[in-house]
Amino acid sequence: MAKLFYQGHGSFRIVTDNKTVIYVDPYAGEGYELPADIILVTHEHGDHANVELITQKEDCKILRAESMLINGEYKNVTIENIEIEAVPAYNKNHDINECVGYLIKTDGVKIYAAGDTSTTEYMKTNLCNENIDYALLPCDGFYNMDVKEAEKCAEIIKAKYAIPIHTKPGELFDIEVAEKFQPSNRLIVKAGEEIKL
């Protein structure tokens, strides 16, 4: 069974059933001790792209917005039976041409790493039909949408679970913000916690 470890802020790690290690938006916190097979970076801001934190396996693949969004076309790849699809991510602080989110499918589970974003048209037209299991949504209300808009996104996407992340600028986690995020499918995962997927 795959596991997800939340380092805090926008950073998390997935370990698949066959022990493939995937990091998403490395920044700070604990939980970087496992050598990486795959690193996903949604955009190049310093709080999402600290790949130097991670020991990389010799054949580690690093996927960034620049390689997954080319001339307006969102790419998808399969690495070690893990399907990774780039999707739109943007808001007033994040250029649509420089940022992506990711859909990650492994071990029969689909995870949506939203990256830094607000509501996108793609959520309404595509993500709502993806049968997503876990949607990790930013909700700091400063660089991204606030909790109320994130709740609406959770309702649009209709994932089995919606996890609030990127809760406060410069902080790993803010429980008060997370608790204000109140869709019916909310799952709070604190920094340093791991869940089975």
Backbone hydrogen bonds in HBPLUS format (Angstrom, degrees):
<---DONOR---> <-ACCEPTOR-->    atom                        ^
c    i                          cat <-CA-CA->   ^        H-A-AA   ^      H-
h    n   atom  resd res      DA  || num        DHA   H-A  angle D-A-AA Bond
n    s   type  num  typ     dist DA aas  dist angle  dist       angle   num
A0197-LEU N   A0002-ALA O   2.85 MM 195  5.40 176.9  1.85 145.6 146.4     1
A0003-LYS N   A0015-VAL O   2.90 MM  12  5.31 154.2  1.97 144.9 153.4     2
A0015-VAL N   A0003-LYS O   2.93 MM  12  5.31 157.8  1.98 147.9 154.9     3
A0004-LEU N   A0195-ILE O   2.85 MM 191  5.36 163.1  1.88 157.5 163.4     4
A0195-ILE N   A0004-LEU O   2.83 MM 191  5.36 158.2  1.88 151.7 157.3     5
A0005-PHE N   A0013-ARG O   2.78 MM   8  5.09 162.5  1.81 152.3 158.3     6
A0013-ARG N   A0005-PHE O   2.78 MM   8  5.09 159.4  1.82 150.5 157.7     7
A0006-TYR N   A0193-GLU O   2.95 MM 187  5.78 168.0  1.97 175.5 172.7     8
A0192-GLY N   A0006-TYR O   2.70 MM 186  5.71 166.7  1.72 170.5 174.6     9
A0007-GLN N   A0011-SER O   3.07 MM   4  5.42 137.9  2.26 126.6 137.4    10
A0011-SER N   A0008-GLY O   2.91 MM   3  5.54 161.1  1.94 141.9 142.9    11
A0009-HIS N   A0172-LEU O   2.50 MM 163  4.37 166.2  1.52 132.4 128.6    12
A0166-HIS N   A0009-HIS O   2.89 MM 157  4.35 155.8  1.94 123.7 120.1    13
A0012-PHE N   A0024-VAL O   3.20 MM  12  5.41 154.9  2.27 140.8 147.9    14
A0024-VAL N   A0012-PHE O   2.84 MM  12  5.41 158.7  1.88 169.9 172.1    15
A0014-ILE N   A0022-ILE O   2.77 MM   8  5.06 161.0  1.81 149.9 156.6    16
A0022-ILE N   A0014-ILE O   2.82 MM   8  5.06 169.3  1.83 160.8 163.3    17
A0016-THR N   A0020-THR O   2.94 MM   4  5.20 160.6  1.98 147.7 151.5    18
A0019-LYS N   A0016-THR O   2.90 MM   3  5.00 156.2  1.96 114.6 115.2    19
A0037-ASP N   A0021-VAL O   2.93 MM  16  5.23 163.2  1.96 139.8 145.1    20
A0038-ILE N   A0021-VAL O   3.09 MM  17  6.43 155.9  2.15 159.4 160.5    21
A0023-TYR N   A0038-ILE O   2.96 MM  15  6.43 156.6  2.01 150.2 156.1    22
A0040-LEU N   A0023-TYR O   2.76 MM  17  6.13 166.5  1.78 162.6 167.1    23
A0025-ASP N   A0040-LEU O   2.84 MM  15  6.18 165.9  1.85 169.6 174.5    24
A0050-ASN N   A0026-PRO O   2.86 MM  24  5.21 158.3  1.91 150.5 143.4    25
A0036-ALA N   A0055-THR O   2.80 MM  19  6.27 157.0  1.85 155.0 159.0    26
A0057-LYS N   A0036-ALA O   2.98 MM  21  5.63 168.6  1.99 146.5 148.7    27
A0061-LYS N   A0037-ASP O   2.92 MM  24  6.33 158.6  1.97 145.3 146.1    28
A0039-ILE N   A0061-LYS O   2.85 MM  22  6.31 154.1  1.92 158.2 162.5    29
A0063-LEU N   A0039-ILE O   2.83 MM  24  6.22 162.7  1.86 170.0 175.2    30
A0041-VAL N   A0063-LEU O   2.86 MM  22  6.18 160.4  1.90 166.6 172.3    31
A0100-VAL N   A0042-THR O   2.99 MM  58  5.03 147.0  2.10 135.7 145.6    32
A0048-HIS N   A0045-HIS O   2.95 MM   3  5.62 148.2  2.06 129.4 130.1    33
A0053-LEU N   A0050-ASN O   3.16 MM   3  6.06 171.1  2.17 124.2 127.0    34
A0054-ILE N   A0051-VAL O   3.11 MM   3  5.71 163.3  2.14 117.9 122.6    35
A0060-CYS N   A0057-LYS O   2.95 MM   3  5.02 160.2  1.99 120.7 118.5    36
A0067-SER N   A0064-ARG O   3.00 MM   3  5.44 142.4  2.15 109.7 120.2    37
A0068-MET N   A0064-ARG O   2.99 MM   4  6.16 133.2  2.22 148.3 162.4    38
A0068-MET N   A0065-ALA O   3.16 MM   3  4.99 133.4  2.39  93.6 106.6    39
A0069-LEU N   A0065-ALA O   2.83 MM   4  5.54 128.2  2.10 153.2 155.8    40
A0075-LYS N   A0068-MET O   2.79 MM   7  4.88 165.8  1.81 146.5 146.9    41
A0070-ILE N   A0073-GLU O   3.01 MM   3  5.22 153.5  2.08 148.0 143.8    42
A0073-GLU N   A0070-ILE O   2.95 MM   3  5.22 161.5  1.98 112.7 118.6    43
A0086-ALA N   A0075-LYS O   2.94 MM  11  5.69 178.5  1.94 174.5 174.7    44
A0077-VAL N   A0084-ILE O   2.83 MM   7  5.35 156.5  1.88 154.5 161.3    45
A0084-ILE N   A0077-VAL O   2.83 MM   7  5.35 170.6  1.84 170.6 170.5    46
A0079-ILE N   A0082-ILE O   2.94 MM   3  5.16 156.9  1.99 145.3 146.4    47
A0082-ILE N   A0079-ILE O   2.86 MM   3  5.16 152.5  1.94 112.4 121.7    48
A0083-GLU N   A0105-LYS O   3.04 MM  22  5.04 152.7  2.12 150.0 149.5    49
A0105-LYS N   A0083-GLU O   2.83 MM  22  5.04 162.9  1.86 151.0 155.6    50
A0085-GLU N   A0103-LEU O   2.89 MM  18  5.05 161.5  1.92 147.1 153.3    51
A0103-LEU N   A0085-GLU O   2.80 MM  18  5.05 158.1  1.85 149.0 156.6    52
A0087-VAL N   A0101-GLY O   2.94 MM  14  5.01 155.6  2.00 128.1 130.6    53
A0101-GLY N   A0087-VAL O   2.78 MM  14  5.01 161.0  1.81 143.6 148.1    54
A0118-SER N   A0090-TYR O   3.11 MM  28  6.32 141.7  2.27 148.7 140.0    55
A0091-ASN N   A0094-HIS O   3.14 MM   3  5.11 160.7  2.18 133.8 136.5    56
A0094-HIS N   A0091-ASN O   3.08 MM   3  5.11 154.8  2.14 105.8 113.7    57
A0098-GLU N   A0095-ASP O   2.96 MM   3  5.36 164.8  1.99 116.7 121.7    58
A0102-TYR N   A0113-ALA O   2.82 MM  11  5.05 159.0  1.86 142.4 149.5    59
A0113-ALA N   A0102-TYR O   2.78 MM  11  5.05 161.6  1.81 160.7 163.6    60
A0104-ILE N   A0111-ILE O   2.79 MM   7  5.07 165.8  1.81 153.3 158.3    61
A0111-ILE N   A0104-ILE O   2.79 MM   7  5.07 164.7  1.81 150.2 155.2    62
A0106-THR N   A0109-VAL O   2.96 MM   3  5.40 155.0  2.02 155.4 159.6    63
A0109-VAL N   A0106-THR O   2.84 MM   3  5.40 161.2  1.88 122.7 129.1    64
A0133-ASP N   A0110-LYS O   2.86 MM  23  5.26 148.3  1.96 136.0 146.5    65
A0134-TYR N   A0110-LYS O   3.19 MM  24  6.63 159.7  2.23 152.7 157.5    66
A0112-TYR N   A0134-TYR O   2.75 MM  22  6.15 165.1  1.77 163.6 168.1    67
A0136-LEU N   A0112-TYR O   2.90 MM  24  6.09 175.3  1.90 171.2 170.8    68
A0114-ALA N   A0136-LEU O   3.32 MM  22  6.08 161.2  2.36 155.7 161.0    69
A0123-MET N   A0120-THR O   3.16 MM   3  5.49 138.1  2.35 102.8 113.0    70
A0124-LYS N   A0121-GLU O   2.97 MM   3  5.29 121.0  2.33 102.9 117.0    71
A0125-THR N   A0121-GLU O   3.02 MM   4  6.34 146.0  2.14 148.9 159.5    72
A0126-ASN N   A0122-TYR O   2.79 MM   4  5.35 157.4  1.84 141.9 147.6    73
A0127-LEU N   A0122-TYR O   3.04 MM   5  6.39 158.9  2.09 144.3 150.5    74
A0128-CYS N   A0123-MET O   3.12 MM   5  5.96 134.4  2.33 147.9 153.5    75
A0129-ASN N   A0126-ASN O   2.87 MM   3  5.53 158.2  1.92 120.8 127.9    76
A0130-GLU N   A0127-LEU O   3.13 MM   3  5.10 170.5  2.14 111.0 112.8    77
A0160-LYS N   A0132-ILE O   2.95 MM  28  6.51 146.1  2.07 140.3 149.2    78
A0161-TYR N   A0133-ASP O   2.83 MM  28  6.02 141.0  1.98 142.4 154.9    79
A0135-ALA N   A0161-TYR O   2.90 MM  26  6.32 158.8  1.95 155.6 162.5    80
A0163-ILE N   A0135-ALA O   2.76 MM  28  6.03 165.8  1.78 156.5 161.5    81
A0137-LEU N   A0163-ILE O   2.92 MM  26  6.14 153.4  1.99 155.6 164.4    82
A0165-ILE N   A0137-LEU O   2.90 MM  28  5.69 166.0  1.92 142.6 142.0    83
A0139-CYS N   A0165-ILE O   3.19 MM  26  6.51 129.5  2.46 160.2 168.2    84
A0141-GLY N   A0145-MET O   2.98 MM   4  4.78 142.3  2.12 121.6 114.1    85
A0150-ALA N   A0146-ASP O   2.90 MM   4  6.11 159.2  1.94 155.4 162.4    86
A0151-GLU N   A0147-VAL O   2.83 MM   4  6.02 146.6  1.94 144.0 152.5    87
A0152-LYS N   A0148-LYS O   3.17 MM   4  6.51 154.2  2.24 141.8 147.7    88
A0153-CYS N   A0149-GLU O   2.93 MM   4  6.30 152.2  2.01 147.5 155.7    89
A0154-ALA N   A0150-ALA O   2.87 MM   4  6.15 154.5  1.93 147.2 154.2    90
A0155-GLU N   A0151-GLU O   2.98 MM   4  6.32 150.9  2.07 147.1 154.8    91
A0156-ILE N   A0152-LYS O   2.91 MM   4  6.21 150.0  2.00 145.8 154.4    92
A0157-ILE N   A0153-CYS O   2.83 MM   4  6.01 171.1  1.84 161.7 162.9    93
A0158-LYS N   A0154-ALA O   3.00 MM   4  5.94 154.9  2.06 142.4 149.3    94
A0162-ALA N   A0185-ASN O   2.88 MM  23  5.70 157.7  1.93 134.6 136.9    95
A0187-LEU N   A0162-ALA O   2.89 MM  25  5.79 149.8  1.98 147.0 144.0    96
A0171-GLU N   A0168-LYS O   3.05 MM   3  5.46 165.0  2.07 136.2 138.0    97
A0178-ALA N   A0174-ASP O   3.06 MM   4  6.34 167.2  2.08 154.1 158.2    98
A0179-GLU N   A0175-ILE O   2.87 MM   4  6.02 152.9  1.95 148.4 154.7    99
A0180-LYS N   A0176-GLU O   3.22 MM   4  6.42 131.4  2.47 134.7 146.3   100
A0180-LYS N   A0177-VAL O   3.03 MM   3  5.15 134.7  2.25 100.0 112.9   101
A0181-PHE N   A0178-ALA O   3.21 MM   3  5.32 145.3  2.34  98.9 108.8   102
A0186-ARG N   A0183-PRO O   3.27 MM   3  5.43 155.0  2.34 118.7 115.8   103
A0193-GLU N   A0190-LYS O   2.96 MM   3  5.52 149.6  2.06 144.7 143.0   104
